[in-house]
Amino acid sequence: MIINFVLKPFPATSNLPQIEINGRVNRKDQMLLIEYQLFGDLNAISIDPPASSPSRQSHLWEATCFEFFIGIPGDANYWEFNLSPSGDWAVFALDDYRQGLRDELTFTSLPFKVDRYPNYITLSLDFDLSELILAEQDL
């Protein structure tokens, strides 16, 4: 199943940088492909430079980072993934909406690809879901 998306600023105000974020999510069996594209005036936002040795980091949401969340229908537990254009990353497990945030220690690395261009950045991650869920589970 492939889902394309376009993100809109919230709340919509005129003083936000002129940027656009879109992407794609594709699940095939136990593999999940997440792709983001960030377009626009990239000088107007904080984007960390590439890290020499990308690693798990906290508070990535305080600068530019791409996030996605994985949950199982009917279960309050879910996972939050933070991916920085620097290559740094974080994965959290939560017990319920914004409750019980803790590092998800299943992951010791989260390699993803970042390509930088003058007016846009792309970020892509191929992720094996078997670390978190059974093959027959819906997301």
C-alpha positions in Angstrom: 0.0 0.0 0.0 1.4 3.4 -1.0 0.2 6.6 0.7 1.3 10.0 -0.6 1.0 13.0 1.6 1.5 16.8 1.7 2.0 18.5 5.1 0.5 21.9 5.8 1.7 24.4 8.5 -0.2 24.4 11.7 -1.4 26.9 12.6 -1.5 28.5 9.2 0.0 31.9 9.6 1.6 34.2 7.0 4.9 34.7 8.9 6.0 31.1 8.5 8.9 30.3 6.1 7.8 29.4 2.6 8.4 25.7 2.6 6.6 22.6 1.5 6.9 19.1 2.9 5.6 16.0 1.1 6.4 12.4 0.9 5.3 8.8 0.6 4.8 5.8 2.8 4.9 2.3 1.3 4.4 -0.9 3.2 5.3 -4.2 1.5 5.1 -7.2 3.8 7.4 -6.3 6.7 9.2 -3.5 5.0 8.2 0.1 5.4 9.6 2.8 3.1 9.3 6.4 4.3 10.3 9.3 2.0 10.2 13.0 2.7 10.9 16.0 0.5 11.4 19.4 1.9 11.2 22.2 -0.6 11.5 26.0 -0.4 13.5 28.7 1.3 15.8 26.3 3.3 17.8 29.3 4.6 14.8 30.4 6.6 14.8 27.3 8.8 17.3 25.6 11.1 18.8 22.5 9.4 21.7 20.8 11.2 24.7 20.0 9.1 25.6 16.3 8.4 26.9 14.6 11.6 30.3 13.0 11.3 29.0 10.0 13.2 25.1 9.9 13.2 23.7 8.6 16.5 20.7 8.4 18.8 19.9 11.9 20.0 17.2 13.5 22.2 15.2 16.6 21.5 15.6 16.5 17.7 12.2 18.1 17.3 13.8 21.4 18.7 15.4 21.8 15.2 14.3 20.5 11.9 13.5 16.8 12.0 11.1 14.5 10.2 8.8 12.5 12.4 6.5 9.5 11.9 4.5 7.4 14.2 3.6 3.7 14.1 0.7 2.2 16.0 -1.5 -0.8 15.9 -5.3 -0.2 15.6 -7.0 -0.7 18.9 -3.8 -0.4 20.9 -2.9 2.8 22.8 0.8 2.0 22.6 2.8 3.5 19.7 6.2 4.4 18.5 7.6 7.8 17.5 10.5 8.1 15.1 12.6 11.3 14.7 15.0 11.7 11.8 17.2 14.7 11.5 18.8 15.8 8.2 22.1 15.6 10.1 21.7 11.8 10.2 20.9 11.7 13.9 17.8 9.8 15.0 15.6 8.8 17.9 12.9 6.1 18.4 10.6 6.3 21.4 7.9 4.0 22.7 4.8 5.5 24.3 2.0 4.0 26.4 -0.7 6.3 25.1 -1.0 9.7 23.4 2.0 11.7 24.7 2.2 9.4 27.8 5.1 7.3 29.0 7.8 8.5 26.5 10.9 6.3 26.7 13.7 5.3 24.4 12.9 2.3 22.2 16.0 0.2 22.8 15.2 -2.3 20.1 17.2 -0.1 17.7 20.9 0.6 18.0 21.0 2.4 14.7 18.5 3.8 12.2 20.3 4.3 8.9 18.5 6.5 6.4 19.6 8.5 3.4 19.6 12.3 3.1 20.3 14.1 -0.1 20.8 17.9 -0.1 20.2 20.2 -3.0 20.1 24.0 -3.2 16.3 24.3 -2.8 15.3 21.0 -1.3 16.2 18.0 0.8 15.1 14.4 0.5 15.2 11.9 3.3 14.4 8.2 2.9 14.3 5.2 5.2 13.7 1.5 4.5 12.7 0.0 7.8 12.1 -3.6 8.8 8.9 -3.7 10.8 9.6 -7.2 12.2 11.5 -5.5 15.0 8.2 -4.1 16.3 5.2 -6.0 15.0 4.1 -9.3 13.5 3.6 -9.6 9.8 -0.2 -10.0 10.0 -0.6 -6.8 12.1 -2.1 -3.7 10.6 -0.6 -0.3 11.2 
